[in-house]
Amino acid sequence: MQIFTAPFRLDHHERFVTTSIGISIYPTDGRDEDMLIKAADSAMYRVKQSGRNNFNFYAGDISAQAPN
């Protein structure tokens, strides 16, 4: 996360980015790639809803909050 706080230069302009990262863990959050990606996506949407520029681990109760 710290690496993304530093600005970078692109076409002679200083740029800033933020990150929203969702984390899922095998096998607790899913037993195949599709399930893990869906769980991580749900966790990422929770980060975005709470202000962005952070990370969140998947929790089973948040999957209903992710957009389809």
PQR file with spaces between the fields and no chain letter, atoms N, CA, C, O and H, PARSE charges and radii, in Angstrom:
ATOM       1  N    MET     1       0.824   -1.178    0.000 -0.4000 1.5000
ATOM       2  CA   MET     1       0.000    0.000    0.000 -0.0000 2.0000
ATOM       3  C    MET     1       0.878    1.255    0.000  0.5500 1.7000
ATOM       4  O    MET     1       0.546    2.260   -0.629 -0.5500 1.4000
ATOM       5  N    GLN     2       1.981    1.180    0.703 -0.4000 1.5000
ATOM       6  CA   GLN     2       2.844    2.358    0.828 -0.0000 2.0000
ATOM       7  C    GLN     2       3.430    2.774   -0.517  0.5500 1.7000
ATOM       8  O    GLN     2       3.603    3.967   -0.767 -0.5500 1.4000
ATOM       9  H    GLN     2       2.250    0.363    1.213  0.4000 1.0000
ATOM      10  N    ILE     3       3.734    1.832   -1.370 -0.4000 1.5000
ATOM      11  CA   ILE     3       4.314    2.150   -2.687 -0.0000 2.0000
ATOM      12  C    ILE     3       3.377    3.044   -3.494  0.5500 1.7000
ATOM      13  O    ILE     3       3.835    3.890   -4.262 -0.5500 1.4000
ATOM      14  H    ILE     3       3.594    0.863   -1.167  0.4000 1.0000
ATOM      15  N    PHE     4       2.072    2.863   -3.326 -0.4000 1.5000
ATOM      16  CA   PHE     4       1.107    3.626   -4.116 -0.0000 2.0000
ATOM      17  C    PHE     4       0.899    5.049   -3.607  0.5500 1.7000
ATOM      18  O    PHE     4       0.231    5.843   -4.268 -0.5500 1.4000
ATOM      19  H    PHE     4       1.700    2.176   -2.702  0.4000 1.0000
ATOM      20  N    THR     5       1.454    5.382   -2.455 -0.4000 1.5000
ATOM      21  CA   THR     5       1.283    6.744   -1.944 -0.0000 2.0000
ATOM      22  C    THR     5       2.199    7.739   -2.641  0.5500 1.7000
ATOM      23  O    THR     5       1.914    8.936   -2.652 -0.5500 1.4000
ATOM      24  H    THR     5       1.997    4.736   -1.918  0.4000 1.0000
ATOM      25  N    ALA     6       3.285    7.266   -3.218 -0.4000 1.5000
ATOM      26  CA   ALA     6       4.226    8.162   -3.901 -0.0000 2.0000
ATOM      27  C    ALA     6       3.699    8.515   -5.289  0.5500 1.7000
ATOM      28  O    ALA     6       3.225    7.632   -6.003 -0.5500 1.4000
ATOM      29  H    ALA     6       3.516    6.293   -3.209  0.4000 1.0000
ATOM      30  N    PRO     7       3.769    9.770   -5.681 -0.5600 1.5000
ATOM      31  CA   PRO     7       3.342   10.156   -7.036  0.2800 2.0000
ATOM      32  C    PRO     7       4.321    9.622   -8.081  0.5500 1.7000
ATOM      33  O    PRO     7       5.471    9.322   -7.760 -0.5500 1.4000
ATOM      34  N    PHE     8       3.875    9.506   -9.303 -0.4000 1.5000
ATOM      35  CA   PHE     8       4.766    9.129  -10.402 -0.0000 2.0000
ATOM      36  C    PHE     8       4.563   10.106  -11.550  0.5500 1.7000
ATOM      37  O    PHE     8       3.560   10.816  -11.614 -0.5500 1.4000
ATOM      38  H    PHE     8       2.941    9.749   -9.563  0.4000 1.0000
ATOM      39  N    ARG     9       5.529   10.126  -12.451 -0.4000 1.5000
ATOM      40  CA   ARG     9       5.462   11.068  -13.573 -0.0000 2.0000
ATOM      41  C    ARG     9       5.030   10.327  -14.831  0.5500 1.7000
ATOM      42  O    ARG     9       5.496    9.226  -15.124 -0.5500 1.4000
ATOM      43  H    ARG     9       6.344    9.549  -12.399  0.4000 1.0000
ATOM      44  N    LEU    10       4.126   10.967  -15.564 -0.4000 1.5000
ATOM      45  CA   LEU    10       3.627   10.429  -16.823 -0.0000 2.0000
ATOM      46  C    LEU    10       3.413   11.605  -17.756  0.5500 1.7000
ATOM      47  O    LEU    10       2.632   12.508  -17.456 -0.5500 1.4000
ATOM      48  H    LEU    10       3.747   11.861  -15.326  0.4000 1.0000
ATOM      49  N    ASP    11       4.099   11.597  -18.879 -0.4000 1.5000
ATOM      50  CA   ASP    11       3.993   12.697  -19.844 -0.0000 2.0000
ATOM      51  C    ASP    11       4.250   14.057  -19.194  0.5500 1.7000
ATOM      52  O    ASP    11       3.520   15.021  -19.424 -0.5500 1.4000
ATOM      53  H    ASP    11       4.734   10.863  -19.123  0.4000 1.0000
ATOM      54  N    HIS    12       5.283   14.111  -18.395 -0.4000 1.5000
ATOM      55  CA   HIS    12       5.714   15.346  -17.734 -0.0000 2.0000
ATOM      56  C    HIS    12       4.706   15.881  -16.716  0.5500 1.7000
ATOM      57  O    HIS    12       4.751   17.057  -16.355 -0.5500 1.4000
ATOM      58  H    HIS    12       5.876   13.329  -18.208  0.4000 1.0000
ATOM      59  N    HIS    13       3.803   15.024  -16.257 -0.4000 1.5000
ATOM      60  CA   HIS    13       2.823   15.418  -15.245 -0.0000 2.0000
ATOM      61  C    HIS    13       2.940   14.478  -14.050  0.5500 1.7000
ATOM      62  O    HIS    13       3.189   13.283  -14.207 -0.5500 1.4000
ATOM      63  H    HIS    13       3.766   14.069  -16.551  0.4000 1.0000
ATOM      64  N    GLU    14       2.761   15.022  -12.884 -0.4000 1.5000
ATOM      65  CA   GLU    14       2.778   14.217  -11.676 -0.0000 2.0000
ATOM      66  C    GLU    14       1.394   13.588  -11.487  0.5500 1.7000
ATOM      67  O    GLU    14       0.373   14.275  -11.540 -0.5500 1.4000
ATOM      68  H    GLU    14       2.559   15.993  -12.757  0.4000 1.0000
ATOM      69  N    ARG    15       1.381   12.270  -11.266 -0.4000 1.5000
ATOM      70  CA   ARG    15       0.114   11.526  -11.122 -0.0000 2.0000
ATOM      71  C    ARG    15       0.076   10.836   -9.767  0.5500 1.7000
ATOM      72  O    ARG    15       1.104   10.430   -9.224 -0.5500 1.4000
ATOM      73  H    ARG    15       2.210   11.713  -11.223  0.4000 1.0000
ATOM      74  N    PHE    16      -1.125   10.715   -9.239 -0.4000 1.5000
ATOM      75  CA   PHE    16      -1.345   10.019   -7.983 -0.0000 2.0000
ATOM      76  C    PHE    16      -2.386    8.931   -8.216  0.5500 1.7000
ATOM      77  O    PHE    16      -3.334    9.125   -8.977 -0.5500 1.4000
ATOM      78  H    PHE    16      -1.960   11.045   -9.679  0.4000 1.0000
ATOM      79  N    VAL    17      -2.213    7.811   -7.575 -0.4000 1.5000
ATOM      80  CA   VAL    17      -3.206    6.738   -7.644 -0.0000 2.0000
ATOM      81  C    VAL    17      -3.526    6.268   -6.230  0.5500 1.7000
ATOM      82  O    VAL    17      -2.747    6.463   -5.297 -0.5500 1.4000
ATOM      83  H    VAL    17      -1.442    7.653   -6.957  0.4000 1.0000
ATOM      84  N    THR    18      -4.679    5.653   -6.099 -0.4000 1.5000
ATOM      85  CA   THR    18      -5.047    4.999   -4.854 -0.0000 2.0000
ATOM      86  C    THR    18      -5.342    3.539   -5.181  0.5500 1.7000
ATOM      87  O    THR    18      -5.545    3.180   -6.341 -0.5500 1.4000
ATOM      88  H    THR    18      -5.312    5.495   -6.857  0.4000 1.0000
ATOM      89  N    THR    19      -5.362    2.719   -4.165 -0.4000 1.5000
ATOM      90  CA   THR    19      -5.627    1.301   -4.380 -0.0000 2.0000
ATOM      91  C    THR    19      -6.749    0.836   -3.462  0.5500 1.7000
ATOM      92  O    THR    19      -6.896    1.308   -2.335 -0.5500 1.4000
ATOM      93  H    THR    19      -5.197    3.011   -3.223  0.4000 1.0000
ATOM      94  N    SER    20      -7.519   -0.083   -3.970 -0.4000 1.5000
ATOM      95  CA   SER    20      -8.533   -0.780   -3.180 -0.0000 2.0000
ATOM      96  C    SER    20      -8.304   -2.259   -3.434  0.5500 1.7000
ATOM      97  O    SER    20      -8.491   -2.741   -4.551 -0.5500 1.4000
ATOM      98  H    SER    20      -7.399   -0.466   -4.886  0.4000 1.0000
ATOM      99  N    ILE    21      -7.900   -2.977   -2.394 -0.4000 1.5000
ATOM     100  CA   ILE    21      -7.501   -4.377   -2.551 -0.0000 2.0000
ATOM     101  C    ILE    21      -8.405   -5.267   -1.719  0.5500 1.7000
ATOM     102  O    ILE    21      -8.606   -5.035   -0.527 -0.5500 1.4000
ATOM     103  H    ILE    21      -7.749   -2.586   -1.487  0.4000 1.0000
ATOM     104  N    GLY    22      -8.949   -6.290   -2.367 -0.4000 1.5000
ATOM     105  CA   GLY    22      -9.725   -7.317   -1.675 -0.0000 2.0000
ATOM     106  C    GLY    22      -8.899   -8.588   -1.597  0.5500 1.7000
ATOM     107  O    GLY    22      -8.265   -8.983   -2.575 -0.5500 1.4000
ATOM     108  H    GLY    22      -8.786   -6.478   -3.335  0.4000 1.0000
ATOM     109  N    ILE    23      -8.904   -9.227   -0.440 -0.4000 1.5000
ATOM     110  CA   ILE    23      -8.072  -10.409   -0.212 -0.0000 2.0000
ATOM     111  C    ILE    23      -8.958  -11.586    0.169  0.5500 1.7000
ATOM     112  O    ILE    23      -9.815  -11.474    1.046 -0.5500 1.4000
ATOM     113  H    ILE    23      -9.419   -8.906    0.355  0.4000 1.0000
ATOM     114  N    SER    24      -8.741  -12.719   -0.500 -0.4000 1.5000
ATOM     115  CA   SER    24      -9.391  -13.970   -0.119 -0.0000 2.0000
ATOM     116  C    SER    24      -8.306  -15.019    0.099  0.5500 1.7000
ATOM     117  O    SER    24      -7.224  -14.943   -0.483 -0.5500 1.4000
ATOM     118  H    SER    24      -8.044  -12.810   -1.212  0.4000 1.0000
ATOM     119  N    ILE    25      -8.613  -15.993    0.943 -0.4000 1.5000
ATOM     120  CA   ILE    25      -7.616  -16.997    1.334 -0.0000 2.0000
ATOM     121  C    ILE    25      -8.141  -18.391    1.040  0.5500 1.7000
ATOM     122  O    ILE    25      -9.261  -18.743    1.411 -0.5500 1.4000
ATOM     123  H    ILE    25      -9.493  -16.054    1.416  0.4000 1.0000
ATOM     124  N    TYR    26      -7.315  -19.174    0.368 -0.4000 1.5000
ATOM     125  CA   TYR    26      -7.616  -20.574    0.067 -0.0000 2.0000
ATOM     126  C    TYR    26      -7.299  -21.419    1.283  0.5500 1.7000
ATOM     127  O    TYR    26      -6.283  -21.148    1.925 -0.5500 1.4000
ATOM     128  H    TYR    26      -6.405  -18.888    0.067  0.4000 1.0000
ATOM     129  N    PRO    27      -8.058  -22.389    1.644 -0.5600 1.5000
ATOM     130  CA   PRO    27      -9.359  -22.810    1.115  0.2800 2.0000
ATOM     131  C    PRO    27     -10.536  -22.217    1.885  0.5500 1.7000
ATOM     132  O    PRO    27     -11.690  -22.515    1.575 -0.5500 1.4000
ATOM     133  N    THR    28     -10.257  -21.388    2.876 -0.4000 1.5000
ATOM     134  CA   THR    28     -11.324  -20.847    3.721 -0.0000 2.0000
ATOM     135  C    THR    28     -12.370  -20.084    2.928  0.5500 1.7000
ATOM     136  O    THR    28     -13.566  -20.234    3.176 -0.5500 1.4000
ATOM     137  H    THR    28      -9.320  -21.146    3.127  0.4000 1.0000
ATOM     138  N    ASP    29     -11.933  -19.268    1.977 -0.4000 1.5000
ATOM     139  CA   ASP    29     -12.850  -18.390    1.240 -0.0000 2.0000
ATOM     140  C    ASP    29     -13.271  -18.944   -0.112  0.5500 1.7000
ATOM     141  O    ASP    29     -14.104  -18.346   -0.794 -0.5500 1.4000
ATOM     142  H    ASP    29     -10.961  -19.146    1.776  0.4000 1.0000
ATOM     143  N    GLY    30     -12.712  -20.068   -0.503 -0.4000 1.5000
ATOM     144  CA   GLY    30     -13.075  -20.687   -1.771 -0.0000 2.0000
ATOM     145  C    GLY    30     -12.122  -21.802   -2.120  0.5500 1.7000
ATOM     146  O    GLY    30     -10.947  -21.766   -1.754 -0.5500 1.4000
ATOM     147  H    GLY    30     -12.035  -20.554    0.051  0.4000 1.0000
ATOM     148  N    ARG    31     -12.628  -22.795   -2.827 -0.4000 1.5000
ATOM     149  CA   ARG    31     -11.804  -23.949   -3.178 -0.0000 2.0000
ATOM     150  C    ARG    31     -11.357  -23.947   -4.639  0.5500 1.7000
ATOM     151  O    ARG    31     -10.643  -24.850   -5.074 -0.5500 1.4000
ATOM     152  H    ARG    31     -13.582  -22.825   -3.124  0.4000 1.0000
ATOM     153  N    ASP    32     -11.781  -22.927   -5.398 -0.4000 1.5000
ATOM     154  CA   ASP    32     -11.307  -22.827   -6.782 -0.0000 2.0000
ATOM     155  C    ASP    32     -11.104  -21.350   -7.120  0.5500 1.7000
ATOM     156  O    ASP    32     -11.475  -20.464   -6.350 -0.5500 1.4000
ATOM     157  H    ASP    32     -12.362  -22.193   -5.045  0.4000 1.0000
ATOM     158  N    GLU    33     -10.515  -21.110   -8.269 -0.4000 1.5000
ATOM     159  CA   GLU    33     -10.169  -19.741   -8.669 -0.0000 2.0000
ATOM     160  C    GLU    33     -11.382  -18.823   -8.739  0.5500 1.7000
ATOM     161  O    GLU    33     -11.328  -17.683   -8.278 -0.5500 1.4000
ATOM     162  H    GLU    33     -10.214  -21.830   -8.894  0.4000 1.0000
ATOM     163  N    ASP    34     -12.466  -19.313   -9.310 -0.4000 1.5000
ATOM     164  CA   ASP    34     -13.661  -18.477   -9.451 -0.0000 2.0000
ATOM     165  C    ASP    34     -14.210  -18.044   -8.092  0.5500 1.7000
ATOM     166  O    ASP    34     -14.578  -16.883   -7.914 -0.5500 1.4000
ATOM     167  H    ASP    34     -12.509  -20.239   -9.685  0.4000 1.0000
ATOM     168  N    MET    35     -14.265  -18.959   -7.147 -0.4000 1.5000
ATOM     169  CA   MET    35     -14.775  -18.626   -5.820 -0.0000 2.0000
ATOM     170  C    MET    35     -13.846  -17.631   -5.113  0.5500 1.7000
ATOM     171  O    MET    35     -14.309  -16.701   -4.453 -0.5500 1.4000
ATOM     172  H    MET    35     -13.965  -19.902   -7.292  0.4000 1.0000
ATOM     173  N    LEU    36     -12.544  -17.836   -5.256 -0.4000 1.5000
ATOM     174  CA   LEU    36     -11.579  -16.937   -4.611 -0.0000 2.0000
ATOM     175  C    LEU    36     -11.631  -15.539   -5.211  0.5500 1.7000
ATOM     176  O    LEU    36     -11.548  -14.545   -4.489 -0.5500 1.4000
ATOM     177  H    LEU    36     -12.167  -18.591   -5.792  0.4000 1.0000
ATOM     178  N    ILE    37     -11.767  -15.462   -6.523 -0.4000 1.5000
ATOM     179  CA   ILE    37     -11.857  -14.157   -7.180 -0.0000 2.0000
ATOM     180  C    ILE    37     -13.144  -13.446   -6.757  0.5500 1.7000
ATOM     181  O    ILE    37     -13.125  -12.247   -6.480 -0.5500 1.4000
ATOM     182  H    ILE    37     -11.835  -16.269   -7.110  0.4000 1.0000
ATOM     183  N    LYS    38     -14.244  -14.167   -6.708 -0.4000 1.5000
ATOM     184  CA   LYS    38     -15.506  -13.564   -6.282 -0.0000 2.0000
ATOM     185  C    LYS    38     -15.413  -13.059   -4.841  0.5500 1.7000
ATOM     186  O    LYS    38     -15.909  -11.976   -4.532 -0.5500 1.4000
ATOM     187  H    LYS    38     -14.259  -15.141   -6.933  0.4000 1.0000
ATOM     188  N    ALA    39     -14.786  -13.832   -3.967 -0.4000 1.5000
ATOM     189  CA   ALA    39     -14.627  -13.417   -2.574 -0.0000 2.0000
ATOM     190  C    ALA    39     -13.735  -12.183   -2.475  0.5500 1.7000
ATOM     191  O    ALA    39     -14.050  -11.249   -1.738 -0.5500 1.4000
ATOM     192  H    ALA    39     -14.384  -14.713   -4.218  0.4000 1.0000
ATOM     193  N    ALA    40     -12.631  -12.173   -3.207 -0.4000 1.5000
ATOM     194  CA   ALA    40     -11.737  -11.009   -3.193 -0.0000 2.0000
ATOM     195  C    ALA    40     -12.437   -9.783   -3.762  0.5500 1.7000
ATOM     196  O    ALA    40     -12.249   -8.671   -3.268 -0.5500 1.4000
ATOM     197  H    ALA    40     -12.375  -12.932   -3.805  0.4000 1.0000
ATOM     198  N    ASP    41     -13.234   -9.980   -4.786 -0.4000 1.5000
ATOM     199  CA   ASP    41     -13.997   -8.872   -5.382 -0.0000 2.0000
ATOM     200  C    ASP    41     -14.982   -8.288   -4.367  0.5500 1.7000
ATOM     201  O    ASP    41     -15.124   -7.069   -4.273 -0.5500 1.4000
ATOM     202  H    ASP    41     -13.387  -10.883   -5.188  0.4000 1.0000
ATOM     203  N    SER    42     -15.651   -9.139   -3.619 -0.4000 1.5000
ATOM     204  CA   SER    42     -16.568   -8.670   -2.583 -0.0000 2.0000
ATOM     205  C    SER    42     -15.827   -7.860   -1.522  0.5500 1.7000
ATOM     206  O    SER    42     -16.308   -6.817   -1.078 -0.5500 1.4000
ATOM     207  H    SER    42     -15.535  -10.129   -3.695  0.4000 1.0000
ATOM     208  N    ALA    43     -14.670   -8.340   -1.127 -0.4000 1.5000
ATOM     209  CA   ALA    43     -13.867   -7.621   -0.131 -0.0000 2.0000
ATOM     210  C    ALA    43     -13.403   -6.274   -0.681  0.5500 1.7000
ATOM     211  O    ALA    43     -13.349   -5.288    0.054 -0.5500 1.4000
ATOM     212  H    ALA    43     -14.279   -9.187   -1.488  0.4000 1.0000
ATOM     213  N    MET    44     -13.069   -6.227   -1.966 -0.4000 1.5000
ATOM     214  CA   MET    44     -12.641   -4.967   -2.587 -0.0000 2.0000
ATOM     215  C    MET    44     -13.788   -3.946   -2.587  0.5500 1.7000
ATOM     216  O    MET    44     -13.564   -2.766   -2.317 -0.5500 1.4000
ATOM     217  H    MET    44     -13.113   -7.028   -2.564  0.4000 1.0000
ATOM     218  N    TYR    45     -15.002   -4.391   -2.884 -0.4000 1.5000
ATOM     219  CA   TYR    45     -16.137   -3.465   -2.875 -0.0000 2.0000
ATOM     220  C    TYR    45     -16.395   -2.915   -1.480  0.5500 1.7000
ATOM     221  O    TYR    45     -16.827   -1.771   -1.337 -0.5500 1.4000
ATOM     222  H    TYR    45     -15.185   -5.349   -3.103  0.4000 1.0000
ATOM     223  N    ARG    46     -16.138   -3.713   -0.456 -0.4000 1.5000
ATOM     224  CA   ARG    46     -16.277   -3.222    0.920 -0.0000 2.0000
ATOM     225  C    ARG    46     -15.271   -2.090    1.159  0.5500 1.7000
ATOM     226  O    ARG    46     -15.606   -1.088    1.791 -0.5500 1.4000
ATOM     227  H    ARG    46     -15.787   -4.642   -0.573  0.4000 1.0000
ATOM     228  N    VAL    47     -14.054   -2.243    0.662 -0.4000 1.5000
ATOM     229  CA   VAL    47     -13.047   -1.182    0.789 -0.0000 2.0000
ATOM     230  C    VAL    47     -13.529    0.083    0.087  0.5500 1.7000
ATOM     231  O    VAL    47     -13.437    1.176    0.645 -0.5500 1.4000
ATOM     232  H    VAL    47     -13.781   -3.056    0.148  0.4000 1.0000
ATOM     233  N    LYS    48     -14.034   -0.058   -1.112 -0.4000 1.5000
ATOM     234  CA   LYS    48     -14.489    1.107   -1.874 -0.0000 2.0000
ATOM     235  C    LYS    48     -15.649    1.810   -1.175  0.5500 1.7000
ATOM     236  O    LYS    48     -15.737    3.038   -1.204 -0.5500 1.4000
ATOM     237  H    LYS    48     -14.109   -0.946   -1.565  0.4000 1.0000
ATOM     238  N    GLN    49     -16.529    1.049   -0.555 -0.4000 1.5000
ATOM     239  CA   GLN    49     -17.667    1.638    0.159 -0.0000 2.0000
ATOM     240  C    GLN    49     -17.225    2.391    1.411  0.5500 1.7000
ATOM     241  O    GLN    49     -17.904    3.310    1.868 -0.5500 1.4000
ATOM     242  H    GLN    49     -16.457    0.052   -0.532  0.4000 1.0000
ATOM     243  N    SER    50     -16.085    1.990    1.957 -0.4000 1.5000
ATOM     244  CA   SER    50     -15.642    2.609    3.213 -0.0000 2.0000
ATOM     245  C    SER    50     -14.592    3.696    2.992  0.5500 1.7000
ATOM     246  O    SER    50     -13.948    4.133    3.946 -0.5500 1.4000
ATOM     247  H    SER    50     -15.534    1.243    1.586  0.4000 1.0000
ATOM     248  N    GLY    51     -14.413    4.134    1.755 -0.4000 1.5000
ATOM     249  CA   GLY    51     -13.534    5.272    1.522 -0.0000 2.0000
ATOM     250  C    GLY    51     -12.348    5.023    0.617  0.5500 1.7000
ATOM     251  O    GLY    51     -11.609    5.962    0.321 -0.5500 1.4000
ATOM     252  H    GLY    51     -14.936    3.779    0.980  0.4000 1.0000
ATOM     253  N    ARG    52     -12.135    3.819    0.171 -0.4000 1.5000
ATOM     254  CA   ARG    52     -11.056    3.490   -0.763 -0.0000 2.0000
ATOM     255  C    ARG    52      -9.674    3.583   -0.132  0.5500 1.7000
ATOM     256  O    ARG    52      -9.522    3.879    1.053 -0.5500 1.4000
ATOM     257  H    ARG    52     -12.735    3.056    0.411  0.4000 1.0000
ATOM     258  N    ASN    53      -8.669    3.319   -0.968 -0.4000 1.5000
ATOM     259  CA   ASN    53      -7.261    3.416   -0.596 -0.0000 2.0000
ATOM     260  C    ASN    53      -6.946    2.601    0.656  0.5500 1.7000
ATOM     261  O    ASN    53      -6.357    3.106    1.612 -0.5500 1.4000
ATOM     262  H    ASN    53      -8.792    3.078   -1.931  0.4000 1.0000
ATOM     263  N    ASN    54      -7.356    1.318    0.631 -0.4000 1.5000
ATOM     264  CA   ASN    54      -7.122    0.435    1.758 -0.0000 2.0000
ATOM     265  C    ASN    54      -7.234   -1.003    1.263  0.5500 1.7000
ATOM     266  O    ASN    54      -7.355   -1.239    0.061 -0.5500 1.4000
ATOM     267  H    ASN    54      -7.834    0.908   -0.145  0.4000 1.0000
ATOM     268  N    PHE    55      -7.194   -1.953    2.172 -0.4000 1.5000
ATOM     269  CA   PHE    55      -7.398   -3.350    1.825 -0.0000 2.0000
ATOM     270  C    PHE    55      -8.351   -3.964    2.828  0.5500 1.7000
ATOM     271  O    PHE    55      -8.561   -3.433    3.919 -0.5500 1.4000
ATOM     272  H    PHE    55      -7.096   -1.761    3.149  0.4000 1.0000
ATOM     273  N    ASN    56      -8.933   -5.105    2.437 -0.4000 1.5000
ATOM     274  CA   ASN    56      -9.876   -5.784    3.310 -0.0000 2.0000
ATOM     275  C    ASN    56      -9.830   -7.273    3.006  0.5500 1.7000
ATOM     276  O    ASN    56      -9.738   -7.678    1.847 -0.5500 1.4000
ATOM     277  H    ASN    56      -8.763   -5.536    1.551  0.4000 1.0000
ATOM     278  N    PHE    57      -9.895   -8.081    4.055 -0.4000 1.5000
ATOM     279  CA   PHE    57     -10.018   -9.522    3.889 -0.0000 2.0000
ATOM     280  C    PHE    57     -11.487   -9.881    3.724  0.5500 1.7000
ATOM     281  O    PHE    57     -12.360   -9.237    4.306 -0.5500 1.4000
ATOM     282  H    PHE    57      -9.970   -7.752    4.996  0.4000 1.0000
ATOM     283  N    TYR    58     -11.756  -10.909    2.929 -0.4000 1.5000
ATOM     284  CA   TYR    58     -13.114  -11.367    2.705 -0.0000 2.0000
ATOM     285  C    TYR    58     -13.720  -11.884    4.003  0.5500 1.7000
ATOM     286  O    TYR    58     -13.048  -12.539    4.800 -0.5500 1.4000
ATOM     287  H    TYR    58     -11.047  -11.432    2.456  0.4000 1.0000
ATOM     288  N    ALA    59     -14.982  -11.584    4.201 -0.4000 1.5000
ATOM     289  CA   ALA    59     -15.784  -12.150    5.293 -0.0000 2.0000
ATOM     290  C    ALA    59     -17.092  -12.600    4.666  0.5500 1.7000
ATOM     291  O    ALA    59     -17.727  -11.817    3.961 -0.5500 1.4000
ATOM     292  H    ALA    59     -15.528  -11.051    3.554  0.4000 1.0000
ATOM     293  N    GLY    60     -17.498  -13.790    4.890 -0.4000 1.5000
ATOM     294  CA   GLY    60     -18.659  -14.382    4.233 -0.0000 2.0000
ATOM     295  C    GLY    60     -19.896  -13.528    4.213  0.5500 1.7000
ATOM     296  O    GLY    60     -20.702  -13.648    3.290 -0.5500 1.4000
ATOM     297  H    GLY    60     -16.981  -14.426    5.463  0.4000 1.0000
ATOM     298  N    ASP    61     -20.079  -12.674    5.184 -0.4000 1.5000
ATOM     299  CA   ASP    61     -21.303  -11.886    5.261 -0.0000 2.0000
ATOM     300  C    ASP    61     -21.305  -10.678    4.335  0.5500 1.7000
ATOM     301  O    ASP    61     -22.318   -9.984    4.258 -0.5500 1.4000
ATOM     302  H    ASP    61     -19.424  -12.576    5.933  0.4000 1.0000
ATOM     303  N    ILE    62     -20.207  -10.397    3.626 -0.4000 1.5000
ATOM     304  CA   ILE    62     -20.184   -9.201    2.785 -0.0000 2.0000
ATOM     305  C    ILE    62     -20.499   -9.481    1.329  0.5500 1.7000
ATOM     306  O    ILE    62     -20.673   -8.538    0.557 -0.5500 1.4000
ATOM     307  H    ILE    62     -19.384  -10.961    3.689  0.4000 1.0000
ATOM     308  N    SER    63     -20.581  -10.742    0.923 -0.4000 1.5000
ATOM     309  CA   SER    63     -20.750  -11.046   -0.501 -0.0000 2.0000
ATOM     310  C    SER    63     -22.051  -10.491   -1.062  0.5500 1.7000
ATOM     311  O    SER    63     -22.111  -10.162   -2.247 -0.5500 1.4000
ATOM     312  H    SER    63     -20.441  -11.508    1.550  0.4000 1.0000
ATOM     313  N    ALA    64     -23.069  -10.381   -0.263 -0.4000 1.5000
ATOM     314  CA   ALA    64     -24.344   -9.855   -0.749 -0.0000 2.0000
ATOM     315  C    ALA    64     -24.279   -8.361   -1.050  0.5500 1.7000
ATOM     316  O    ALA    64     -25.161   -7.829   -1.725 -0.5500 1.4000
ATOM     317  H    ALA    64     -23.020  -10.649    0.699  0.4000 1.0000
ATOM     318  N    GLN    65     -23.237   -7.673   -0.554 -0.4000 1.5000
ATOM     319  CA   GLN    65     -23.134   -6.243   -0.744 -0.0000 2.0000
ATOM     320  C    GLN    65     -22.422   -5.876   -2.041  0.5500 1.7000
ATOM     321  O    GLN    65     -22.483   -4.721   -2.460 -0.5500 1.4000
ATOM     322  H    GLN    65     -22.521   -8.105   -0.006  0.4000 1.0000
ATOM     323  N    ALA    66     -21.763   -6.806   -2.676 -0.4000 1.5000
ATOM     324  CA   ALA    66     -21.027   -6.518   -3.909 -0.0000 2.0000
ATOM     325  C    ALA    66     -21.999   -6.411   -5.075  0.5500 1.7000
ATOM     326  O    ALA    66     -22.945   -7.193   -5.168 -0.5500 1.4000
ATOM     327  H    ALA    66     -21.714   -7.745   -2.336  0.4000 1.0000
ATOM     328  N    PRO    67     -21.771   -5.436   -5.975 -0.5600 1.5000
ATOM     329  CA   PRO    67     -22.641   -5.336   -7.153  0.2800 2.0000
ATOM     330  C    PRO    67     -22.435   -6.522   -8.077  0.5500 1.7000
ATOM     331  O    PRO    67     -21.367   -7.133   -8.080 -0.5500 1.4000
ATOM     332  N    ASN    68     -23.441   -6.844   -8.851 -0.4000 1.5000
ATOM     333  CA   ASN    68     -23.338   -7.987   -9.774 -0.0000 2.0000
ATOM     334  C    ASN    68     -22.634   -7.621  -11.036  0.5500 1.7000
ATOM     335  O    ASN    68     -22.464   -8.466  -11.916 -0.5500 1.4000
ATOM     336  H    ASN    68     -24.309   -6.347   -8.849  0.4000 1.0000
